[in-house]
Amino acid sequence: MKNPDVIVIGSGIGGLCCAGLLAKAGKKVLILEAHSKPGGAAHGFEKNGYKFESGPSLWSGLGTWPTTNPLGQVLKALNQKVDLIKYRDWNVQIPEGDYTIGVGDRRFLDQIYSISGKKALQEWDQFIQVIKPIGAAANAIPLLALNQNKDTVFQLFKRSKTLFTHLKSFKYLGGAFGNLVDDHLKDPFLINWVELLCFLISGLSKNETNAAAMATLFDDWFKDDAYLEYPKGGSESIVNALLNGIYSFGGKLRLNSKVSQIIIKRNKAIGIELQNGEKVYADHIVSNADIWSTLDLIPKEISQKWRNERSRTPKCKSFLHLHLGFNAEGLENIPLHSIWVDDWARGITAERNVVVLSIPSALDQSMSPPNKHILHGYTPANEPWEKWENLKIGTKEYEKTKEDRCSVFWKPIERIIPDIHERIEIKMLGTPLTHQRFLNTKNGSYGPALSAAEGLFPGNKTPIKSLLMCGSSTFPGIGIPPVAASGAMVANTILGSKFQRNLIEELGI
Ligand SMILES: Cc1cc2nc3c(=O)[nH]c(=O)nc-3n(C[C@H](O)[C@H](O)[C@H](O)COP(=O)(O)OP(=O)(O)OC[C@H]3O[C@@H](n4cnc5c(N)ncnc54)[C@H](O)[C@@H]3O)c2cc1C
């Protein structure tokens, strides 16, 4: 594409949502992606007929309309639908035992009763009654109605009648979820469970996880008829749907195109330089890369105060990954997701204490060859970068450390598939170094470790004119719904009030 209006650096979900809305508004949008696959943390890759996932496994709020999920709203705006498979249950391996726990009230209540008894059941019920109005308050202001310009005030004013009814709950939205947990839950299992959910969503403890994010999640997951959605064909199907929307409005994507520098003239971003020396100019540059990688793209002498401040942003830890392709014979009723916790007492954020296993082919046979399964295991944001930063991929020491550290996966897998080792056809282990390499995130981090107790994530504007940011380093934070919202907010900031109002009216949100 010649002379794009907007360049988006990175094709993560945030970048794609931003590009899609900009293209819909008639802007010439060019997405430049460093990797050979689009989607960032949500990209898929294929090997010997197995379709492997690199990141997200929990999706919801995409299959029904209306939805409060910003990604569902952007897909609708781009006229895109994704085939989704509904499910409710997870397999959970916790110190108390192995359980089937999932979303939807009934099943979880039965499990609370069997683990902690009647009193815990009442406690949970009261907790949900406290959380409900907070979730409703958070949902009363669609994230797509927010951005960093004047229109946010208009949107809030327009909704003032509805918002007034939620007034009492607003004070909780910006704070940490932990305060609500501490005030209302005493049962150790319930506290541990909520702590686990917080960690899986934000990469942080309950005392650092945003209350609005958790309240909306609870609103979604703990109602009677709640269910989760697995995109048929994996995360790649979501990425492809966003891309189809972008292409339908004339937007373009270039893969294998790593940006090495943002070109800045008189404190205004005017273009980018690719690693191969090619320069592309545009009116606006949007970085979907994380904050540390974005700062690396800006010449050192520019906005030094901001750079210094933002470069000190603390990082969530990284991941260990295990990808398996294996023989599925005789493995009927294998669980789609399993979450394993070794020891609550070590703390939910402790290294190698939590493992997530996902076997998408248990639900969607198109993910693997006939009679085979794929498995993606990961330790969610609890692997320290410091253990890896001085190791070199390919050396004996690296290979040994990789096998040692990734041995954490076998115990939970053997609990579901005792003879897994005889079944394996493909095995790939991933470390923070591989995570950094393929997801292009600094130190393989999950994102900024910004505590909700200290405030919100930073907005999408930068002190450099025409340079904006979207994705998990910006408000509202980490995870698929938040990054989709951040992408939409950047599009709204660039396009202005009229587009934003029309979009909200078109979607009826
Ligand atoms: C293992 C794992 C499991 C997860 N599970 C869930 C889940 O179940 N549910 C959920 O909601 N969230 C989950 N998440 C979180 C969620 O996937 C991420 O927060 C989200 O996808 C990040 O999107 P993003 O827009 O910030 O961009 P990213 O995904 O970070 O993508 C940024 C893109 O920018 C590109 N890029 C970076 N620098 C450059 C450059 N210089 N030039 C060109 N391109 C560049 C990268 O290659 C990348 O493609 C999970 C994450 C991981 C890693």
Ligand as a Chemical Component Dictionary entry (heavy atoms), coordinates in Angstrom:
data_LIG
# 
_chem_comp.id                   LIG 
_chem_comp.type                 NON-POLYMER 
_chem_comp.pdbx_formal_charge   0 
_chem_comp.three_letter_code    LIG 
# 
loop_
_chem_comp_atom.comp_id 
_chem_comp_atom.atom_id 
_chem_comp_atom.alt_atom_id 
_chem_comp_atom.type_symbol 
_chem_comp_atom.charge 
_chem_comp_atom.model_Cartn_x 
_chem_comp_atom.model_Cartn_y 
_chem_comp_atom.model_Cartn_z 
_chem_comp_atom.pdbx_ordinal 
LIG C1  C1  C 0 -0.233 -18.296 26.905 1  
LIG C2  C2  C 0 -1.238 -17.185 26.981 2  
LIG C3  C3  C 0 -2.555 -17.472 27.337 3  
LIG C4  C4  C 0 -3.505 -16.456 27.401 4  
LIG N1  N1  N 0 -4.790 -16.777 27.713 5  
LIG C5  C5  C 0 -5.750 -15.825 27.645 6  
LIG C6  C6  C 0 -7.118 -16.176 27.783 7  
LIG O1  O1  O 0 -7.452 -17.350 27.951 8  
LIG N2  N2  N 0 -8.053 -15.177 27.703 9  
LIG C7  C7  C 0 -7.700 -13.863 27.503 10 
LIG O2  O2  O 0 -8.576 -12.986 27.428 11 
LIG N3  N3  N 0 -6.393 -13.510 27.353 12 
LIG C8  C8  C 0 -5.422 -14.455 27.405 13 
LIG N4  N4  N 0 -4.117 -14.120 27.212 14 
LIG C9  C9  C 0 -3.761 -12.703 27.043 15 
LIG C10 C10 C 0 -4.045 -12.169 25.653 16 
LIG O3  O3  O 0 -3.799 -13.175 24.700 17 
LIG C11 C11 C 0 -3.158 -10.962 25.369 18 
LIG O4  O4  O 0 -3.297 -10.013 26.425 19 
LIG C12 C12 C 0 -3.520 -10.267 24.067 20 
LIG O5  O5  O 0 -3.679 -11.192 23.021 21 
LIG C13 C13 C 0 -2.428 -9.262  23.718 22 
LIG O6  O6  O 0 -2.838 -8.540  22.579 23 
LIG P1  P1  P 0 -2.110 -7.206  22.136 24 
LIG O7  O7  O 0 -3.052 -6.449  21.276 25 
LIG O8  O8  O 0 -1.551 -6.499  23.314 26 
LIG O9  O9  O 0 -0.929 -7.624  21.198 27 
LIG P2  P2  P 0 0.140  -8.806  21.191 28 
LIG O10 O10 O 0 -0.546 -10.080 21.149 29 
LIG O11 O11 O 0 1.186  -8.561  22.200 30 
LIG O12 O12 O 0 0.748  -8.560  19.754 31 
LIG C14 C14 C 0 1.645  -7.531  19.453 32 
LIG C15 C15 C 0 2.123  -7.774  18.040 33 
LIG O13 O13 O 0 3.061  -6.751  17.701 34 
LIG C16 C16 C 0 4.122  -7.348  16.953 35 
LIG N5  N5  N 0 5.298  -6.499  17.065 36 
LIG C17 C17 C 0 5.984  -6.178  18.195 37 
LIG N6  N6  N 0 7.023  -5.377  17.893 38 
LIG C18 C18 C 0 6.991  -5.195  16.541 39 
LIG C19 C19 C 0 7.807  -4.464  15.628 40 
LIG N7  N7  N 0 8.879  -3.776  16.033 41 
LIG N8  N8  N 0 7.477  -4.491  14.315 42 
LIG C20 C20 C 0 6.381  -5.183  13.874 43 
LIG N9  N9  N 0 5.586  -5.902  14.708 44 
LIG C21 C21 C 0 5.889  -5.899  16.018 45 
LIG C22 C22 C 0 4.296  -8.714  17.590 46 
LIG O14 O14 O 0 4.970  -9.615  16.741 47 
LIG C23 C23 C 0 2.859  -9.108  17.854 48 
LIG O15 O15 O 0 2.297  -9.797  16.777 49 
LIG C24 C24 C 0 -3.135 -15.115 27.119 50 
LIG C25 C25 C 0 -1.819 -14.818 26.764 51 
LIG C26 C26 C 0 -0.881 -15.833 26.676 52 
LIG C27 C27 C 0 0.521  -15.503 26.262 53 
# 
loop_
_chem_comp_bond.comp_id 
_chem_comp_bond.atom_id_1 
_chem_comp_bond.atom_id_2 
_chem_comp_bond.value_order 
_chem_comp_bond.pdbx_ordinal 
LIG C1  C2  SING 1  
LIG C2  C3  SING 2  
LIG C2  C26 DOUB 3  
LIG C3  C4  DOUB 4  
LIG C4  N1  SING 5  
LIG C4  C24 SING 6  
LIG N1  C5  DOUB 7  
LIG C5  C6  SING 8  
LIG C5  C8  SING 9  
LIG C6  O1  DOUB 10 
LIG C6  N2  SING 11 
LIG N2  C7  SING 12 
LIG C7  O2  DOUB 13 
LIG C7  N3  SING 14 
LIG N3  C8  DOUB 15 
LIG C8  N4  SING 16 
LIG N4  C9  SING 17 
LIG N4  C24 SING 18 
LIG C9  C10 SING 19 
LIG C10 O3  SING 20 
LIG C10 C11 SING 21 
LIG C11 O4  SING 22 
LIG C11 C12 SING 23 
LIG C12 O5  SING 24 
LIG C12 C13 SING 25 
LIG C13 O6  SING 26 
LIG O6  P1  SING 27 
LIG P1  O7  DOUB 28 
LIG P1  O8  SING 29 
LIG P1  O9  SING 30 
LIG O9  P2  SING 31 
LIG P2  O10 DOUB 32 
LIG P2  O11 SING 33 
LIG P2  O12 SING 34 
LIG O12 C14 SING 35 
LIG C14 C15 SING 36 
LIG C15 O13 SING 37 
LIG C15 C23 SING 38 
LIG O13 C16 SING 39 
LIG C16 N5  SING 40 
LIG C16 C22 SING 41 
LIG N5  C17 SING 42 
LIG N5  C21 SING 43 
LIG C17 N6  DOUB 44 
LIG N6  C18 SING 45 
LIG C18 C19 SING 46 
LIG C18 C21 DOUB 47 
LIG C19 N7  SING 48 
LIG C19 N8  DOUB 49 
LIG N8  C20 SING 50 
LIG C20 N9  DOUB 51 
LIG N9  C21 SING 52 
LIG C22 O14 SING 53 
LIG C22 C23 SING 54 
LIG C23 O15 SING 55 
LIG C24 C25 DOUB 56 
LIG C25 C26 SING 57 
LIG C26 C27 SING 58 
# 
